[in-house]
Amino acid sequence: MEIKIRYLQSTELAKIDRIAQKIGVSREEFLRRIIRKEIASAGEFLELDSENKIRKALAYQLKESNDLNRILIQQIEELKNGTN
């Protein structure tokens, strides 16, 4: 199935492209992964009824945060190396 997204700002699209390039995938694959992760986590959060599910959801969010932090650190290091 094809989905069309309209009215993204050019800065948003540039960020998407930069992150996709960093992790070595196409823009389309990167967006597919984001959608799949959101769908998976939305299901988890809707069904949270036990401590195990809460722990699982928190672990998932921590992993996502760590992944984003790793990308940001790489970008900062590249900026530092480019200015030296």
Residue pairs with C-beta under 8 A, 6 or more apart in sequence:
8 16
16 27
16 30
16 31
17 27
18 75
19 30
19 71
20 26
20 27
20 29
20 30
22 71
22 74
22 75
23 30
23 71
25 33
37 64
40 60
41 57
41 60
41 61
44 53
44 56
44 57
44 60
45 57
47 53
48 54
48 57
